[in-house]
């Protein structure tokens, strides 16, 4: 099938099934076959791999995943897409379709159920822009069995996820994700290859989950919350964000603490690396729970 024919097939699926695109679900369907194939290549899907697909949509990517993976389990929340996907793929013996919101799923329980004894579990998804972070954090915070994620997301978010300290894109999301995983920006996806066309370009991001975290905070939930508080207002110094968040301690106290830990009082949160955040989080956690 040529690229033009593939694009037409996407339009035909929409038309023939009288499917109305739902903007509130962030539905943008990829119509470029070359990019779909590239996603699967970058994901390194083999017949030893089990794939979780989030939001298969019309099944354009699903088709290539089924060809390459040992098994594909797809979660689709839109009831109107279920008959289309069933018609296309249920005859495939390595495909399972689940009409459920991934944010409500016990991910590792489903992995044990659908992928018993599998060598590797990989998540592949074209994430709706409005819910990218909750889905990403759901996998990072609740699953111990996923090893890699290949995700399409808004280009701007992709830059944040893969950014380094002391850059403009570095933020709380970056810190939390890189605590659990190593990230890599793979390639850009132009907005022109979607139906309907979104307002911004997308990016494909690779996230490799760390099997062992060498350094952990004494209180993980506190650490996650603390990191977000440090970035409350990016234009403010770390000292001012901390002072406003933990107002029971005055400016002089925070200034002395930062100096003691080797930071200049004017430092901003984006200058700290993961170890810095863990050390500071541990100190503050002990301090406020005395």
C-alpha positions, 0 to 999 in steps of 0.5 A: 500500500502506498503512503497516499493509499494508507492516508485514504484508508484512514479517511475511509475508516472514519467515513465508512464507520460514520465515526465522529472525532471527539476533541474532548478525548484528544483524538488525532489519528496518525495517517503516515505509514512510514512514521508508524513503521519507524515507531515500531522499529525504534521500539525494537519490538520482536516476537519475544516482546509483549506490547501494551498499547494505550489508545489504539484509535483506528488501529493504524499502529496496532496493525504493525505492532501485531505483526512484530510482537508476540502479543498486543494488549490494547486499552481503548476508552472510546466505546465507539472505536471498539466495534472498528477495532474488533472487526479489524483485529479480533481474528488475530490470535495475538491481540487482546482489546480492553475497553477500559481507561488505563488510569483505572487499570491494575497494570501489573495484574493485567500483565500477569494475566495476559503476558505470563512468562514474557521476556519483556513488556513494552508500552507503545502509545500515541498519548492524548495531549491533555492526559499525557502526564497522568498516563506516564506517571501511572506507569512509572509509579504503579508498575514494576513489570514494564521495562520500556515505553515508546510514547508519542506526545506533544513536542514541547512536553517531549523536550521537557521529559528529556531535558537536562539540568540548567536548561529552559525545559527542565522542570519537576516532571523531568526530575520525577521521570528521570528518577525512575527512568532514562529518557531519549528524544527519538524524532519529531512528528509533524502535525501535518500527518494527523487527522484532524491536524493538531495545533502543534507538532509531536515527538517520539520519546523512549523511556527505559525504566531503571531496574535498580534505583541506586539512590532513593529518598527516605520518603518517596511520596514526600520527594515527588511532592517536594520536587513539584513545590521547588518549581512552583514559580520558575522565575523565583529562586529555590529559596523563595519557593521553599520559604513560601511553601514551608512558611513556618521557617523564615528566610534566614533559616532557608538561606543557612540550610542551602549554604550548609548543603553547598548551594548559593542562596540565589540558586534556582530549582532548574540548576539541581540534579536528581541527587541534589533534590534527593539530598535536599528532600531528605533533609527537609522531610526530617526537618518538618516531621520532627 
